[in-house]
Amino acid sequence: MEFYCLMVLTGQEESFKKEAADKLSEEFAGAKFYFFKRKLRTNQGKYFDQPLFPGYLFFEVEELSEKFFDIIKRVKGFVKVLLKNDQPTKICGVSLEELKTYIRNGETWGISKVLFLPGQNIRVISGPLKGLEGNIYKINKKKKHITVISSLSPDGKKFDLLYEDAVVVE
């Protein structure tokens, strides 16, 4: 399978994903689209879902053929396949491993459980941050946010995820 990223109009990610999957289902049954969201918390303690990469969908396909490309570029909200329509760039290497971690965690990310051990690195024991320890940029203990750097974007996009302290049982 090959993995790519495409840009769509912000706010139309879910409708694009559904329409593209419907139009591709007959001829490209193995194609899958991913739109990642994360749980965040307001200052009042209410939870809500926020897009992880607003305006971007990731997709996997056996091979990015001209016919596949013709179908998705006609779906309402399509902007472009990254980096350019005439030069679609496969996601590979470290970025592909990160994307596969995201896919394993599901499209809507909950809250990770982490251990803070004196004199040691943070250890994520469950949730969407598990497997991304090397990508952790900073920790805000007051807000219970961990900022993660993504290798999926050329500029190293940073995003916050919620965490809870895990209780250490000895």
N, C-alpha and C positions, 0 to 999 in steps of 0.2 A: 504494500500500500504506500501511496505517496501522500504527504501532508502539505497543505498550503494555508495561507491566510488571505482573506478577502475583506475589503472595506465595503460597508453598506451605510446607508443613511442612519445616523444615530437615532435610536428610538424605534427603528424598524427591524432590528435584529431578529426578534422572534417571528415576525410575520414573514420575513425573507427566508428564514430557516425552514418554516413550514411549507411555503410555496415552492421553494427550490427542491425540497425533498419530494413533494408531490409530483413535480414535473420530471424529476429524474428517476422516480421509483421503478418505472418499467424497464428502462434501458440500462440504468446504472444503479441497480438495487443495492450494491455494497457501499455506495457513497454515504458518508455521514457528516453532519455539520455539528459544530460545538459552539455554544455561546455561554461563556462562564460568568457566573454571578457569585457574589459573596454576601454574607450576612454582616450588617453593620448595626450599630446601636446609636440611637439619638442620645442627647444629653439627659433626656427624661427616662432613659432606660428601655425605650421601645426598639424592637428589632425591625429591620427592613432589608430588602435585597437591593444590591447596587451592582451594575455591570462591572466586571473586572477590567475588560478592555472595551469601553463604549465604542460602537461603530465597527467592531471587528468580529468576524466569525472565522473559525478554523474549520477546515474540512479535510477529509481523507477520501481518496478515490484510488482505484486500481491503477489508473493512468490518466493524467490530465489531457484528454483528447480535444481536438477542435470541436467536436460535436458537444461534449460536456460543457466546454467553455461557452459555446453559442447559446446553450440552454440557460446557464446561470446568468449570463450578462443581460438576458431579457426579463429576468425576475425584477419586479418592482423594488426599488431601493438599492440596486447594485451600483457600486461606484467603480471599483477596480479590484483585480487580483494583485496582490503585492509581489514584487515591488512595482512592476509595470505590467499592463495587460499583454504587451507583446513580449515580455520577459518574465513570466511567472517564476517565482523563486521557491523551490522546495525547501521545506523546513527539515534540517538535518543536524547531526552532531549533538552537541549539548542542548541546543534549543529543542530538538526532537525529543530528547529524554525528558526535558522539563514539560513539554506538551503532553507526553504520555503520562507523566505523574498527574497533571491536571485532569486528564481524561479518566484515569483510575479513581480520582477523588469525586467524580461526578460534576455535573454542570453547575449546581448550586452548592456552594461551600458553606458549611456550618462553622463551628468554632473549634479551634485546635486546643488540645490539652498539652501543656508544656511543663517541664521540670526545670527549675532554676537551682542548680547545685553549686554551693560555694566552691570557687576555684576551678569550675569546669564550664564548658560551653553549655548553652541552653540545649535541652533535649526534648524534641517533640515526640510525644508518645501516641497521639492519635489526631485525626482530623486532616484538613487539607494541607497543613504545613509539614506533615510527615513526609520525609524524603526531600525537603527543600531547605534543610538546615544550612547548607553552604550558601544559600541565597539570602539569608537574613541580613538586612542592612542595619536596622536599629530596633530597639524595643522601648515602648512607652508604657511603663508599668502603671502609671496613673489611669490612662485610658484603656489599658489592656489591649493595646494594638502592637502588632509586629509589622514592621515595614520590610517588604520583600523586594529584591531586585530581580526582574525577569530578563532572561537572555533571549526571549522571543522577539524583542524589539531592538532595533539597532542602537537606540539611545539608552538602553538599560532602564526601561520604564519601572518605576517604583509604585507599589500599591500597599495599602494597609489591610491586614486581616485581624480578626478578633482572636483572642486566646483566653483560656482560663488556666489558673494554676492547678496542677495536679497535686493531689495530696500524696506525700511520701509515706508509705506504710513500712515500718521496719520490723 
